Amino acid sequence: MHTKIRQMDKPSDSKSLPPFVHPFPHLKLVKEAFPRLLATRRIVDDGSEYFGAFLNRTSVRILIDFLNRTFRLRSCDIHIDGSFSVPCTQYYSRRCIAPCVSSLCSSATYEKAVDLVRLFAGNDRAGLRAEFRQRIDRSAAVLDFERAAGSRDILTNLETFWANPRWNVWLEDTIDTYRIESATVTLLSQRRNRTLGKTTFELPEKAPPGRAIYDLVKGIYRFHAPREIRVSLDFPERQNYAQELGQRFGREVRIKVVTDDKLTLTAARAFEVSRREAEFQNATPLAAPGEIAGRLRDVFGLPRIPKTIEAYDVAHISATVFVAAAITKSVKGGELSALRDLISRRSASGNNPPDILLVDGGPAQLNAAISALPPFILRNSRVIAAVKPEGRHSQISHFLTEAGERVEFDERDPAHKLLIVMRDEVHELANSVHRLARDMVPFYELASVLPSLDEAQRQKLLTEFGSIRKILEATEASILSSFDARTGKAALKDRANYKKDNYSRVAPLIVPIRLDESGGDAEDLRPILTP
């Protein structure tokens, strides 16, 4: 079940719903012209639609990937108005329907895809089945068997997803149990004997435990309700709130008081495991951000506590095409030139320079970065290279500072670990962009051949002839017969220029993508890619 944020969910003394970080994942249809679907835990009254909660985390990551490749809503945050001449690489990866190219996807077509996502995320299986069966029938009635087959394939994929019990992320059939211990409340969500998720909350100081439980459950069940809620302590509003949930979700929702001695065996074991995990975490606490920042200052001799860090890397294969994260591309000059180019662009942007600038590499990469920075940035920033051991490119041997100081890598040091996480992320970004730039070149060759046509016209011609080679070899009459006279003549002129090597090559369009909301406490929900 799902709902938009409604007036009834808002506190009586407030005009808007306060931001709330939910312990379990949600999906958010962002309110914008071409909505994106993002994973989030942060609920904000911003006009967007929220679906969830969902569990468990691994299955939710599979769900996000399934939604992305099945319904293909956009995952970029660039401005979309349909004016692009070619789609980005996500279209050719079959993970976007390209609303950026109006000839491929109109706003009405995109909204129909959004409606399908609403049905799926809201677990309206009957509605979704009916919609796809109608689509199949309509396509078959006009002899559009290719479109009918496409709708049939999607419905088959939906049924396969629903049939897998491990991917049942919806929580209407679960039991949630709340247990108060000392100054904490632990929430355990279970389906039969399987624990889907658990989380612990600190009780507000001086708040009556019963009131704290009531306030907590009101925040948790904004968009979903389990089959049953069990609490270890009664609260006066329990029956009324159960009725309110039942009215909101159209079914009975029970809230029962279950003391510790009445817990099921699996619930009691899960709570015991949770208690031991909490004791272990308290025994080995994670370093706070302030501690890490202070450690970075001390280790690398910074003049002040660092607030921002930026990491840079360059990817290439056989020293041909170089990609520098994020996302500057160089086809000449080599790796060091690409790195200098990226950092020079960053320093010229006018944005506040980082306190630490981290590059992946050795002395050559360090010197390239230093040479690209103006003196005023070098006076206030530190440049550090993460040096790999010879022959082991996934590891770190030591850090090298701009002053030539060598700092041995210590895997137990939280400051070192933070830098390595950043190094790994930027390394993966550079390599993934490079792979896209290399592998997607053939998909953009047709735009180089026929720049005067829109993308739908190019795709039409490719479908008719079967390959670019056959388009180049086709007779003028066959090309002209595919379009009106004006478009056909433009296609012939483009083709002639291409054969004379008088054309501009269209490079793959790579845009930043993201399926988890920035600032949504959902970085751990980045999708698991499935076949």
C-alpha positions as CSV (number, residue, x, y, z in Angstrom):
1,M,0.0,0.0,0.0
2,H,1.1,3.6,-0.5
3,T,-0.1,7.0,0.0
4,K,1.0,10.6,-0.5
5,I,1.7,12.5,2.7
6,R,-1.7,13.6,3.8
7,Q,-3.1,16.1,6.2
8,M,-4.2,13.3,8.6
9,D,-0.6,12.3,9.0
10,K,0.6,15.7,10.1
11,P,0.9,16.7,13.8
12,S,-2.1,18.8,14.9
13,D,0.1,21.7,16.0
14,S,2.2,21.8,12.7
15,K,1.5,23.0,9.2
16,S,3.9,20.6,7.6
17,L,5.1,17.1,8.2
18,P,8.5,17.2,10.0
19,P,11.4,15.4,8.3
20,F,11.8,11.8,9.5
21,V,14.5,9.3,8.9
22,H,12.7,5.9,8.7
23,P,14.7,2.9,9.8
24,F,13.5,0.9,6.7
25,P,14.0,1.7,3.0
26,H,11.3,3.5,1.0
27,L,11.0,4.4,-2.7
28,K,10.3,8.0,-3.6
29,L,8.8,9.3,-6.8
30,V,10.3,12.8,-7.0
31,K,7.8,15.6,-7.8
32,E,9.2,16.9,-11.1
33,A,8.3,17.0,-14.8
34,F,9.9,13.6,-15.5
35,P,9.8,11.9,-12.1
36,R,12.7,9.9,-10.9
37,L,12.3,6.9,-8.6
38,L,14.9,7.0,-5.8
39,A,15.6,4.9,-2.7
40,T,15.5,6.8,0.5
41,R,15.0,6.6,4.3
42,R,14.3,10.3,4.7
43,I,10.7,11.3,4.6
44,V,10.0,14.9,3.7
45,D,6.8,16.8,3.0
46,D,7.9,18.0,-0.5
47,G,5.0,16.9,-2.6
48,S,6.7,13.6,-3.7
49,E,5.1,10.2,-3.5
50,Y,6.5,7.7,-1.0
51,F,6.2,3.9,-1.2
52,G,7.2,1.4,1.5
53,A,8.5,0.5,3.9
54,F,10.4,-2.4,2.3
55,L,12.6,-5.2,3.7
56,N,15.1,-6.8,3.7
57,R,18.0,-4.6,2.5
58,T,19.5,-7.1,0.0
59,S,16.1,-7.7,-1.6
60,V,15.4,-4.0,-1.8
61,R,18.6,-3.5,-3.7
62,I,17.5,-6.2,-6.2
63,L,14.1,-4.5,-6.3
64,I,15.6,-1.1,-7.3
65,D,17.6,-2.8,-10.1
66,F,14.5,-4.6,-11.3
67,L,12.4,-1.4,-11.4
68,N,15.2,0.4,-13.3
69,R,15.6,-2.2,-16.0
70,T,11.8,-3.1,-16.3
71,F,10.1,0.4,-16.3
72,R,13.2,2.4,-17.3
73,L,12.5,5.7,-15.6
74,R,15.4,8.1,-15.8
75,S,18.1,8.0,-13.2
76,C,19.9,11.2,-14.0
77,D,19.3,14.6,-12.4
78,I,20.0,16.8,-15.5
79,H,17.4,19.2,-16.9
80,I,15.1,17.3,-19.3
81,D,13.1,19.1,-22.0
82,G,13.3,16.6,-24.8
83,S,15.8,18.7,-26.8
84,F,18.7,16.2,-26.8
85,S,19.7,15.0,-30.3
86,V,20.9,11.6,-29.0
87,P,20.1,9.7,-25.8
88,C,22.6,8.9,-23.1
89,T,24.2,5.5,-22.7
90,Q,21.4,4.5,-20.2
91,Y,19.0,4.2,-23.2
92,Y,21.2,1.8,-25.1
93,S,21.7,-0.1,-21.9
94,R,17.9,-0.5,-21.8
95,R,17.7,1.3,-18.5
96,C,15.9,4.5,-19.6
97,I,13.2,5.3,-22.1
98,A,15.0,8.6,-23.0
99,P,12.6,11.4,-22.2
100,C,15.6,13.7,-23.1
101,V,14.9,12.9,-26.8
102,S,11.4,13.9,-27.7
103,S,11.3,11.7,-30.8
104,L,11.9,8.7,-28.6
105,C,9.8,9.4,-25.6
106,S,7.1,12.1,-25.2
107,S,6.0,13.4,-21.8
108,A,2.7,11.4,-22.1
109,T,4.7,8.2,-22.8
110,Y,6.9,8.8,-19.8
111,E,3.9,9.4,-17.5
112,K,2.4,6.1,-18.6
113,A,5.7,4.4,-17.4
114,V,5.4,6.3,-14.1
115,D,1.8,5.0,-13.7
116,L,3.1,1.5,-14.0
117,V,5.8,2.1,-11.4
118,R,3.0,3.4,-9.0
119,L,1.1,0.2,-9.5
120,F,4.2,-2.0,-8.9
121,A,5.6,-0.1,-6.0
122,G,2.2,0.0,-4.3
123,N,2.0,-3.8,-4.8
124,D,-1.2,-3.6,-6.9
125,R,-0.6,-6.8,-8.7
126,A,-4.2,-7.2,-10.1
127,G,-4.1,-3.6,-11.5
128,L,-0.7,-4.2,-13.1
129,R,-1.8,-7.5,-14.6
130,A,-4.9,-6.0,-16.0
131,E,-3.0,-3.0,-17.5
132,F,-0.5,-5.3,-19.4
133,R,-3.2,-7.6,-20.6
134,Q,-5.1,-4.7,-22.1
135,R,-1.8,-3.4,-23.7
136,I,-1.2,-6.8,-25.3
137,D,-4.8,-7.0,-26.6
138,R,-4.7,-3.5,-28.0
139,S,-1.3,-4.1,-29.8
140,A,-2.5,-7.4,-31.2
141,A,-5.7,-5.8,-32.5
142,V,-3.8,-3.5,-34.7
143,L,-1.3,-6.2,-35.7
144,D,1.6,-4.6,-33.8
145,F,2.9,-8.0,-32.6
146,E,6.3,-6.6,-31.7
147,R,4.8,-4.2,-29.1
148,A,2.5,-7.0,-27.9
149,A,5.5,-9.3,-27.4
150,G,7.3,-6.6,-25.5
151,S,4.3,-6.1,-23.1
152,R,4.1,-9.9,-22.7
153,D,7.8,-10.1,-21.8
154,I,7.4,-7.5,-19.1
155,L,4.4,-9.2,-17.6
156,T,6.4,-12.5,-17.6
157,N,9.2,-10.8,-15.8
158,L,6.8,-9.3,-13.2
159,E,5.3,-12.7,-12.5
160,T,8.8,-14.2,-12.1
161,F,9.7,-11.5,-9.6
162,W,6.5,-11.9,-7.6
163,A,7.0,-15.7,-7.6
164,N,10.3,-15.5,-5.8
165,P,9.7,-15.5,-2.0
166,R,13.1,-14.0,-1.4
167,W,12.1,-10.9,-3.3
168,N,8.9,-10.3,-1.4
169,V,9.8,-6.9,0.0
170,W,6.3,-5.7,0.9
171,L,5.4,-5.8,4.6
172,E,1.6,-6.1,4.8
173,D,1.9,-9.8,6.0
174,T,4.6,-9.2,8.6
175,I,4.6,-8.9,12.4
176,D,6.5,-6.0,14.1
177,T,7.6,-6.4,17.7
178,Y,8.8,-3.6,19.9
179,R,10.7,-4.4,23.0
180,I,11.9,-1.8,25.6
181,E,15.1,-2.5,27.4
182,S,16.8,0.1,29.6
183,A,16.8,3.4,27.6
184,T,16.3,1.8,24.1
185,V,13.5,0.4,22.0
186,T,14.3,-2.4,19.6
187,L,12.0,-3.0,16.5
188,L,12.0,-6.5,15.1
189,S,10.2,-7.2,11.8
190,Q,9.4,-10.8,10.9
191,R,7.6,-12.9,8.3
192,R,6.8,-16.3,9.9
193,N,10.1,-17.5,11.4
194,R,12.3,-15.3,9.2
195,T,13.7,-12.0,10.6
196,L,13.6,-9.4,7.9
197,G,15.0,-6.4,9.8
198,K,15.7,-5.0,13.2
199,T,16.7,-1.6,14.5
200,T,17.2,0.1,17.8
201,F,16.1,3.5,18.9
202,E,17.1,5.6,21.9
203,L,14.2,6.6,24.2
204,P,13.9,10.4,24.7
205,E,15.1,11.5,28.1
206,K,12.3,11.9,30.7
207,A,9.6,10.8,28.2
208,P,7.1,8.2,29.6
209,P,7.9,4.9,27.9
210,G,4.4,4.4,26.7
211,R,4.2,7.8,25.1
212,A,7.6,7.2,23.5
213,I,6.3,3.9,21.9
214,Y,3.2,5.7,20.6
215,D,5.3,8.5,19.0
216,L,7.6,6.0,17.5
217,V,5.0,3.8,15.9
218,K,3.2,6.9,14.5
219,G,6.4,7.8,12.7
220,I,7.1,4.3,11.4
221,Y,3.7,3.5,9.9
222,R,3.2,6.5,7.6
223,F,2.9,4.5,4.3
224,H,2.5,0.9,5.4
225,A,1.2,-1.3,8.2
226,P,2.2,-4.9,9.1
227,R,-0.4,-7.6,9.8
228,E,0.2,-7.2,13.5
229,I,2.1,-4.9,15.9
230,R,3.3,-6.2,19.2
231,V,4.5,-3.9,22.0
232,S,6.0,-4.9,25.3
233,L,4.3,-1.9,27.1
234,D,0.8,-0.7,26.7
235,F,-0.1,2.9,25.9
236,P,-3.5,4.7,26.2
237,E,-3.9,5.4,22.5
238,R,-3.3,1.7,21.4
239,Q,-6.8,0.7,20.4
240,N,-7.7,4.1,18.7
241,Y,-4.4,4.0,16.8
242,A,-5.1,0.4,15.6
243,Q,-8.5,1.6,14.3
244,E,-6.9,4.6,12.6
245,L,-4.4,2.3,10.8
246,G,-7.2,-0.1,9.8
247,Q,-9.2,2.8,8.2
248,R,-6.1,4.2,6.4
249,F,-5.0,0.9,4.9
250,G,-8.4,-0.8,4.4
251,R,-7.8,-3.9,6.6
252,E,-7.5,-4.9,10.2
253,V,-4.3,-4.0,11.9
254,R,-3.9,-5.4,15.4
255,I,-1.8,-3.9,18.1
256,K,-1.2,-6.3,21.0
257,V,0.7,-6.1,24.2
258,V,3.2,-9.0,24.4
259,T,5.5,-9.2,27.4
260,D,8.9,-10.8,27.3
261,D,7.7,-14.1,28.7
262,K,5.2,-14.4,25.8
263,L,7.6,-13.8,23.0
264,T,8.0,-16.4,20.3
265,L,11.2,-18.4,20.4
266,T,12.5,-16.8,17.1
267,A,11.7,-13.3,18.4
268,A,13.4,-13.9,21.7
269,R,16.5,-15.2,19.9
270,A,16.5,-12.2,17.5
271,F,16.3,-9.8,20.4
272,E,19.2,-11.6,22.2
273,V,21.3,-11.3,19.0
274,S,20.4,-7.7,18.7
275,R,21.5,-7.1,22.4
276,R,24.9,-8.8,21.8
277,E,25.5,-6.8,18.6
278,A,24.8,-3.6,20.5
279,E,27.3,-4.6,23.2
280,F,29.9,-5.4,20.6
281,Q,29.4,-2.1,18.9
282,N,29.7,-0.2,22.2
283,A,32.9,-2.1,22.9
284,T,34.4,-1.1,19.6
285,P,32.8,2.3,18.8
286,L,33.2,3.8,15.3
287,A,35.3,6.9,15.1
288,A,33.1,10.1,14.9
289,P,33.6,12.5,12.0
290,G,35.3,15.0,14.3
291,E,37.8,12.4,15.4
292,I,38.6,11.4,11.8
293,A,39.0,15.0,10.8
294,G,41.3,15.7,13.7
295,R,43.3,12.6,12.8
296,L,43.7,13.7,9.2
297,R,45.0,17.1,10.4
298,D,47.6,15.5,12.6
299,V,48.8,12.8,10.2
300,F,49.2,15.1,7.2
301,G,50.2,18.3,9.0
302,L,47.1,20.4,7.9
303,P,46.8,23.9,9.2
304,R,43.2,23.3,10.3
305,I,40.6,20.7,10.7
306,P,39.6,19.6,7.2
307,K,36.0,20.0,6.1
308,T,36.1,18.8,2.5
309,I,38.1,16.2,0.6
310,E,38.1,15.6,-3.1
311,A,39.5,12.5,-4.9
312,Y,40.7,12.2,-8.5
313,D,41.6,9.3,-10.8
314,V,42.2,8.5,-14.4
315,A,41.3,5.3,-16.2
316,H,42.6,4.0,-19.6
317,I,43.2,0.9,-21.5
318,S,46.3,0.4,-23.6
319,A,47.1,4.1,-23.1
320,T,44.6,5.2,-25.8
321,V,41.5,7.0,-24.5
322,F,41.7,8.5,-21.0
323,V,38.8,9.2,-18.7
324,A,39.3,11.3,-15.6
325,A,36.8,11.2,-12.8
326,A,34.5,13.0,-12.7
327,I,33.8,13.0,-15.8
328,T,36.3,14.8,-18.0
329,K,37.5,12.9,-21.0
330,S,40.8,13.3,-22.8
331,V,41.8,11.6,-26.0
332,K,45.3,12.9,-26.2
333,G,48.2,13.8,-24.0
334,G,48.1,10.7,-21.8
335,E,47.1,10.0,-18.2
336,L,48.9,12.9,-16.5
337,S,47.6,15.4,-19.1
338,A,44.0,14.2,-18.4
339,L,44.6,14.5,-14.6
340,R,46.0,18.0,-15.0
341,D,43.0,19.0,-17.2
342,L,40.5,17.8,-14.7
343,I,42.1,19.5,-11.7
344,S,42.6,22.7,-13.7
345,R,38.9,22.7,-14.6
346,R,38.0,22.2,-10.9
347,S,40.3,25.0,-9.7
348,A,38.9,27.4,-12.3
349,S,35.3,26.7,-11.4
350,G,35.3,29.3,-8.6
351,N,34.0,26.9,-6.0
352,N,35.6,26.6,-2.6
353,P,38.8,24.5,-2.9
354,P,38.9,21.3,-0.8
355,D,41.1,21.0,2.3
356,I,42.5,17.7,1.0
357,L,42.9,16.8,-2.7
358,L,43.5,13.0,-3.0
359,V,44.9,11.5,-6.3
360,D,45.3,7.9,-7.1
361,G,48.9,7.2,-8.1
362,G,52.5,7.9,-7.3
363,P,54.9,10.9,-7.6
364,A,54.0,11.6,-11.2
365,Q,50.3,11.9,-10.5
366,L,51.1,14.0,-7.4
367,N,53.2,16.4,-9.4
368,A,50.6,16.6,-12.1
369,A,48.0,17.6,-9.6
370,I,50.3,20.2,-8.0
371,S,51.2,21.7,-11.3
372,A,47.5,22.2,-12.2
373,L,46.6,24.1,-9.1
374,P,47.0,27.9,-8.7
375,P,49.2,29.2,-5.8
376,F,46.2,30.4,-3.7
377,I,44.8,26.9,-3.6
378,L,48.1,25.3,-2.8
379,R,48.5,27.7,0.1
380,N,45.2,26.4,1.7
381,S,45.0,22.8,0.5
382,R,47.0,19.7,0.8
383,V,47.6,17.4,-2.1
384,I,48.1,13.7,-1.2
385,A,48.7,10.7,-3.4
386,A,47.5,7.2,-2.5
387,V,50.4,4.9,-3.7
388,K,49.8,1.3,-4.7
389,P,52.3,-1.5,-4.1
390,E,53.9,-2.7,-7.2
391,G,51.8,-5.3,-9.0
392,R,48.8,-4.9,-6.5
393,H,46.5,-2.3,-7.9
394,S,43.7,-2.8,-5.5
395,Q,45.8,-2.2,-2.4
396,I,47.5,0.8,-0.9
397,S,51.2,0.9,0.3
398,H,51.5,4.4,1.6
399,F,50.5,8.0,1.1
400,L,52.8,10.7,-0.3
401,T,52.4,14.3,0.5
402,E,53.3,17.3,-1.6
403,A,56.3,17.9,0.7
404,G,57.6,14.5,-0.2
405,E,56.7,12.9,3.2
406,R,55.8,9.2,3.1
407,V,53.0,8.1,5.5
408,E,52.7,4.3,5.7
409,F,49.1,3.0,5.3
410,D,47.5,1.8,8.5
411,E,44.4,-0.2,7.9
412,R,43.3,0.3,11.6
413,D,43.5,4.1,11.3
414,P,39.9,5.5,10.6
415,A,41.4,8.5,8.8
416,H,43.4,6.3,6.4
417,K,40.3,4.1,5.9
418,L,38.3,7.1,4.9
419,L,40.8,8.1,2.2
420,I,40.9,4.6,0.9
421,V,37.1,4.5,0.6
422,M,37.2,7.7,-1.4
423,R,40.1,6.4,-3.6
424,D,38.1,3.2,-4.3
425,E,35.0,5.1,-5.2
426,V,36.7,7.5,-7.6
427,H,38.7,4.6,-9.1
428,E,35.4,2.7,-9.8
429,L,33.8,5.9,-11.2
430,A,36.7,6.5,-13.7
431,N,36.7,2.9,-14.8
432,S,33.0,2.6,-15.2
433,V,32.8,5.7,-17.3
434,H,35.7,4.5,-19.4
435,R,34.0,1.2,-20.0
436,L,30.8,3.0,-21.1
437,A,32.8,5.4,-23.4
438,R,34.5,2.4,-25.0
439,D,31.6,-0.1,-25.2
440,M,28.9,2.4,-26.4
441,V,30.7,3.8,-29.4
442,P,28.9,1.6,-31.9
443,F,25.5,2.8,-30.7
444,Y,26.4,6.4,-31.6
445,E,27.9,5.6,-35.0
446,L,24.5,6.0,-36.7
447,A,24.2,9.6,-35.3
448,S,27.6,10.3,-36.9
449,V,26.3,9.0,-40.2
450,L,22.9,10.8,-40.2
451,P,23.2,13.9,-38.0
452,S,20.3,15.7,-39.7
453,L,17.7,13.1,-38.7
454,D,16.2,12.8,-35.3
455,E,16.9,9.6,-33.3
456,A,13.5,8.0,-34.0
457,Q,14.1,8.4,-37.8
458,R,17.6,6.9,-37.4
459,Q,16.2,3.9,-35.5
460,K,13.5,3.5,-38.1
461,L,16.1,3.3,-40.8
462,L,18.2,0.9,-38.8
463,T,15.2,-1.4,-38.2
464,E,14.4,-1.4,-41.9
465,F,17.9,-2.1,-43.2
466,G,19.3,-4.1,-40.3
467,S,22.8,-2.5,-40.0
468,I,24.7,0.7,-40.6
469,R,26.7,-1.1,-43.4
470,K,23.5,-1.8,-45.3
471,I,22.3,1.8,-44.8
472,L,25.5,3.0,-46.4
473,E,25.2,0.5,-49.3
474,A,21.5,1.0,-49.9
475,T,20.2,2.7,-53.1
476,E,19.1,6.3,-53.0
477,A,15.6,5.2,-54.0
478,S,15.3,2.9,-51.0
479,I,16.4,5.6,-48.6
480,L,14.0,8.2,-50.1
481,S,11.1,5.7,-49.9
482,S,11.5,5.6,-46.1
483,F,10.8,9.3,-45.5
484,D,9.2,12.3,-46.9
485,A,11.2,14.1,-49.7
486,R,12.8,16.6,-47.4
487,T,14.0,14.1,-44.8
488,G,15.1,11.7,-47.5
489,K,17.3,14.2,-49.2
490,A,18.8,15.2,-45.9
491,A,19.6,11.6,-45.1
492,L,21.3,11.2,-48.6
493,K,23.4,14.3,-48.1
494,D,24.5,13.1,-44.6
495,R,25.4,9.7,-46.0
496,A,27.4,11.3,-48.8
497,N,29.4,13.4,-46.4
498,Y,30.1,10.4,-44.2
499,K,31.5,8.5,-47.1
500,K,33.7,11.4,-47.9
501,D,34.9,11.4,-44.3
502,N,33.4,14.9,-44.0
503,Y,31.5,14.5,-40.7
504,S,31.8,15.0,-36.9
505,R,31.9,11.9,-34.8
506,V,29.2,11.7,-32.1
507,A,30.7,10.6,-28.8
508,P,28.8,8.5,-26.3
509,L,26.7,10.7,-24.0
510,I,27.5,9.8,-20.4
511,V,25.6,11.5,-17.6
512,P,25.7,11.1,-13.8
513,I,23.1,8.6,-12.6
514,R,21.9,7.8,-9.1
515,L,19.1,5.6,-7.8
516,D,19.4,6.5,-4.1
517,E,18.5,10.0,-3.0
518,S,21.3,12.3,-2.1
519,G,21.0,13.0,1.6
520,G,18.4,10.3,1.9
521,D,20.4,8.0,4.3
522,A,20.2,5.3,1.6
523,E,23.8,5.0,0.3
524,D,23.7,1.3,1.3
525,L,20.8,0.7,-1.1
526,R,22.6,1.1,-4.4
527,P,21.2,-1.6,-6.6
528,I,22.5,-5.2,-7.0
529,L,22.6,-5.8,-10.8
530,T,20.6,-9.0,-11.7
531,P,20.4,-10.8,-15.1
